[in-house]
Amino acid sequence: MLEPLRSLSFPLSISSSKRSHHRLCGALWRRKLLVFNPNHRLSVEEALAHPYMADFHNPADEPVSDKIIVLPISDNTKYTVQEYRWGEAIAVRSRHTTLNLSRDVNEGGQ
């Protein structure tokens, strides 16, 4: 569960009106992200371009992929926490082993 955002603190140098505006802007941004229907939800690009993210957004350092990303986990299968952890651990280890093997092949098996 998400922690309440009330615990955020602001520097004392920010005026009360700026804090209120920042909180309102953040609340609206979160509301647009937490929409159930993906057709009405902000896209990643829209979320990053939102004024609430202005201090963190750097378009020159955030490449956008043209490929569709497909997660290797079925949305139609319920996993226990243990099954999910083991599945992820095996997938990570498999990727790591594949990367090491391809590096060895490229370096001539050394």
Backbone as a ProteinNet text record, in pm:
[ID]
protein_1_A
[PRIMARY]
MLEPLRSLSFPLSISSSKRSHHRLCGALWRRKLLVFNPNHRLSVEEALAHPYMADFHNPADEPVSDKIIVLPISDNTKYTVQEYRWGEAIAVRSRHTTLNLSRDVNEGGQ
[TERTIARY]
84.3	0	88.3	46.1	123.5	118.9	232.7	237.4	171.6	110.6	49.2	154.9	119.7	215.1	218.6	143.4	143.2	277.7	359.8	486.2	593.1	564.1	661.6	686.7	812.5	843.3	899.1	875.3	922.9	1020.2	1119.9	1212.5	1137.6	1188.6	1122.7	1124.1	1216.2	1226.2	1113.3	1037.9	926.9	804.8	744.4	629.4	510.8	418.7	299.7	219.6	207.5	130.5	199.6	332.4	405	390.6	394.9	375.7	236.9	136	-1.5	-13.9	46.1	41.8	112.5	229	306	226	162.1	80.6	-38.5	-105.4	-219.6	-175.6	-66.1	-13.1	20.6	83.8	118	-5.3	-105.1	-228.4	-299.4	-303.2	-366	-287.5	-155.3	-68.2	-92.7	-96.4	-120.6	-259.2	-357.7	-494.3	-499.4	-426.5	-424.2	-349.3	-255.3	-180.5	-258.8	-343.3	-412.9	-551.1	-566.2	-691.3	-690.5	-797.5	-803.5	-796.6	-871.2	-875.5	-747.5	-662.2	-536.1	-554.2	-670.7	-695.7	-714.2	-747.9	-768.2	-653.5	-560.4	-446.5	-335.7	-253.6	-138.5	-41.8	17.3	124	251.8	354	481.4	534.8	529.7	579.5	501.4	368.3	284.5	313	332	359.7	493	593.8	725.1	724.6	640.1	633.9	545.6	475.5	386.2	467.7	414.8	487.3	534.7	463.1	503.5	639.7	674.8	801.3	910.5	885.9	978.6	1120.8	1136.2	1270.1	1342.8	1270.7	1330.1	1335.6	1259.8	1246.2	1359.9	1427.9	1534.6	1515	1441.8	1411.1	1535	1646.4	1768.6	1826.9	1789.8	1846.1	1740.3	1628	1519	1471.4	1545.5	1506.3	1373	1299.5	1170.7	1187	1140.2	1150.2	1032.7	1062.1	957.3	901.6	968	926.7	820.2	731.8	633.4	699.9	689	750.2	647.3	684.1	595.3	660.2	591.2	643.7	630.4	729.8	727.6	633.5	548.1	456.6	314.5	240.2	102.4	14.2	-70.3	-166.8	-280.6	-296.2	-408.6	-375.4	-254.6	-212.6	-184.2	-237.8	-210.9	-93.6	6.3	122.3	126.2	181.5	207.9	333.2	357.8	477.9	601.5	603.1	717.9	739.5	631.2	643.1	695.5	646	689.6	838	880.7	1022	1112.5	1075.9	1158.7	1160.9	1047.5	1041.4	1130.9	1128.4	1213.4	1360.2	1391.5	1530.5	1585.9	1506.1	1550.4	1566.6	1474.3	1482.6	1606.3	1634.7	1752.3	1878.9	1884	2002.6	2022.3	1912.8	1920.3	1975	1924.7	1974.6	2120.9	2160.9	2299.9	2390.6	2349.5	2427.2	2437.8	2328.1	2328.7	2423.3	2420.6	2510.9	2656	2686.2	2823.5	2869.2	2780.4	2815.9	2842	2757.8	2777.2	2904.6	2938.5	3062.8	3182.2	3174.5	3283.8	3303.4	3194.1	3201.4	3264.6	3222	3276.1	3422.7	3467.4	3608.2	3692.1	3635.4	3708.8	3721.5	3625.8	3624	3724.3	3780.8	3880.9	3815.8
-118.3	0	123.8	227.1	349.7	424	482.5	562.9	697.1	755.4	887.4	989.8	1081.6	1182	1303.2	1298.8	1409.7	1423.7	1318.9	1321.8	1401.3	1448.5	1527.6	1658.8	1696.7	1825.1	1919.4	2046.9	2146.6	2238.3	2288.8	2382.9	2504.9	2561.9	2677.9	2799.5	2802.5	2918.8	2925.9	2818.3	2820	2881.2	2979.5	3047.1	2951.6	2987.1	2905	2888.2	2994.3	2984.6	2893.2	2895.7	2806.1	2661.3	2639.2	2503	2452.1	2538.2	2499	2467	2550.8	2527.2	2396.4	2372.2	2250.4	2127.1	2133.8	2021.3	1995.6	2103.1	2089.7	2031.6	2081.5	2033.1	1883.8	1844.3	1704.6	1617.4	1668.6	1592.4	1569.5	1671.3	1656.9	1559.4	1567.1	1477	1331.5	1306.8	1170.5	1120.9	1209.9	1170.5	1128	1198.7	1164.2	1033.2	998.6	872.9	752.8	774.2	664.5	636.3	662.4	635.4	489	416.3	273.7	247.4	321.8	301.2	358	272.1	319.8	419	417.8	514.1	655.9	669.1	800.1	838.7	748.1	769.6	844.7	920.3	986.5	882.7	911.8	825.6	860	779.9	806.8	942.4	968.9	1096.9	1214.2	1200.7	1307.3	1327.2	1217.8	1226.7	1296.4	1264	1326.5	1473.8	1510.7	1649.7	1737.6	1678.6	1753.9	1851.7	1970.2	2069.6	2016.2	1920.3	1864.2	1795.6	1746.7	1676.4	1764.7	1894.5	1985.6	1977.6	1962.3	1956.5	1826	1724	1592.4	1551.4	1618.1	1579.2	1635.3	1547.7	1589.1	1514.7	1573.6	1504.4	1456.8	1527.4	1487.5	1358.2	1321.8	1202.8	1095.8	1102.5	1006.7	954.4	858.5	806.6	733.1	739.1	672.3	553.9	438.7	318.1	309.3	270	247.9	106.8	21.8	-117.7	-131.4	-228.5	-260.4	-351.2	-316.5	-394.7	-493.7	-620	-725.7	-791.3	-787.9	-851	-1002.2	-1075.9	-1221.6	-1292.7	-1219.3	-1277.6	-1263.6	-1371.9	-1370.5	-1289.9	-1204.7	-1128.5	-1217.1	-1333.8	-1421.3	-1527.4	-1524.5	-1624.1	-1556.2	-1611.3	-1560.3	-1638.2	-1568.3	-1630.6	-1600.5	-1693	-1663	-1576.8	-1515.1	-1432.9	-1518.3	-1638	-1728.2	-1764.5	-1795.6	-1829.2	-1710.3	-1592.3	-1472.4	-1447	-1456.7	-1434.2	-1533.2	-1661.2	-1762.9	-1742.5	-1710.1	-1685.4	-1570.1	-1461.9	-1346.8	-1381	-1453.4	-1491.5	-1577.2	-1670.9	-1757.7	-1676.4	-1585.5	-1502.6	-1413.4	-1353.4	-1266.8	-1349.2	-1464.7	-1550.1	-1595.8	-1628.7	-1671.1	-1558.7	-1437.5	-1322.9	-1298.5	-1308.9	-1286.2	-1389.7	-1516.1	-1623.6	-1602.5	-1564.5	-1539.7	-1425.8	-1319.2	-1206.4	-1248.3	-1328.4	-1374.7	-1464.6	-1554	-1643.3	-1564.6	-1465.5	-1386.8	-1304	-1256.5	-1182	-1273.4	-1397.5	-1492.4	-1526.8	-1543.9	-1576.4	-1459.4	-1338.7	-1218.8	-1196.2	-1240.9	-1223.7	-1344.3	-1437.2	-1553.8	-1661.1	-1664.7	-1769.3	-1750	-1632.8	-1606.9	-1566.5
0	0	0	-69.8	-76.6	55.9	90.4	212.6	185.7	286.7	266.8	230	142.6	99.1	192.3	299.8	395	465	462.1	533.2	459.1	337	263.6	336.2	344.6	407.3	301.5	318.6	226.4	299.6	228.2	291.7	344.8	451.4	512	420.6	322.5	234.8	131.7	113.9	18.9	86.4	21.3	80.4	90.3	175.5	197.1	68.4	-11.5	-136	-236.2	-239.7	-329.9	-284.5	-153.6	-101.6	-138.2	-122	-155	-303.5	-387.6	-531.9	-565.8	-505.6	-531.8	-490	-374.2	-326.5	-417.8	-460.2	-549.7	-684.2	-738	-865	-853.4	-742.6	-719.1	-703.9	-636.1	-616.4	-749.8	-834.1	-965.2	-1052.9	-1046.1	-1122.2	-1080	-948.8	-898.8	-939.7	-933.3	-970.4	-1117.4	-1204.2	-1346.4	-1371.6	-1285	-1299.7	-1247.7	-1149.4	-1083	-1142.1	-1269	-1339.2	-1383.2	-1356	-1388.1	-1538.5	-1617.5	-1762.1	-1824.9	-1885.1	-1942.2	-2056.3	-2120.8	-2228.4	-2175.4	-2047.2	-1986	-1892.4	-1870.8	-1781.5	-1855	-1781.6	-1842	-1895.8	-2010.8	-2062.4	-1985	-2001.4	-1935.1	-1978.4	-2108.6	-2159.9	-2102.5	-2094	-2037.7	-1889.1	-1818.5	-1674.7	-1649.1	-1728.3	-1710.3	-1751.5	-1847.4	-1893.8	-1805.3	-1709	-1620.8	-1534.6	-1506.6	-1425.9	-1290.3	-1232.8	-1103.3	-1113.7	-1230.7	-1250.3	-1309.8	-1320.9	-1388.5	-1332.9	-1202.7	-1143.3	-1174	-1215	-1236.4	-1383.1	-1467.8	-1608.1	-1691.8	-1765.8	-1856.1	-1988.3	-2083.5	-2209.2	-2284.6	-2270.6	-2340.4	-2285.1	-2161.6	-2097.1	-2071.1	-2142.9	-2123.4	-2258.8	-2313.5	-2445	-2439.1	-2547.9	-2558.3	-2652.5	-2610.5	-2691.8	-2789.2	-2911.8	-3010.7	-3001.2	-2924	-2911.4	-2803.4	-2821.9	-2720	-2617.9	-2492.9	-2386.6	-2334.2	-2336.2	-2289.1	-2168.1	-2056.3	-1936	-1947.5	-1896.2	-1910.6	-1813.5	-1746.1	-1648.1	-1699.8	-1696.5	-1745.1	-1650.1	-1707.8	-1628.2	-1578.6	-1638.4	-1605.8	-1502.2	-1449.9	-1351.7	-1218.8	-1112.7	-978	-920.9	-873.6	-812.8	-664.3	-587.1	-446.8	-442.6	-330.3	-314.8	-340.5	-285.8	-302.4	-450.2	-522	-664.2	-744.5	-712.6	-783.2	-757.8	-631.6	-598.3	-669.7	-665.7	-730.9	-881.6	-939	-1082.9	-1123.7	-1047.4	-1076.1	-1056.1	-949.3	-922.2	-1035.7	-1083.5	-1193.4	-1322	-1348.1	-1468.6	-1465.3	-1350.8	-1338	-1355.6	-1291.2	-1302.8	-1447.6	-1515.1	-1654.6	-1742.8	-1722.7	-1800.3	-1771.4	-1645.8	-1605.7	-1671.2	-1668.7	-1729.4	-1880	-1943.9	-2088.5	-2121.6	-2042.4	-2066.6	-2050.9	-1949.1	-1928.4	-2042.7	-2089.1	-2199.3	-2326.7	-2356.2	-2477.6	-2467.7	-2349	-2330.7	-2353.2	-2299.7	-2318.7	-2464.9	-2539.1	-2680.7	-2756.1	-2723.5	-2791.1	-2759.5	-2642.1	-2603.6	-2641.6	-2716.2	-2760	-2655.5	-2559.5	-2458	-2347	-2335.7	-2231.1	-2102.9
[MASK]
++++++++++++++++++++++++++++++++++++++++++++++++++++++++++++++++++++++++++++++++++++++++++++++++++++++++++++++

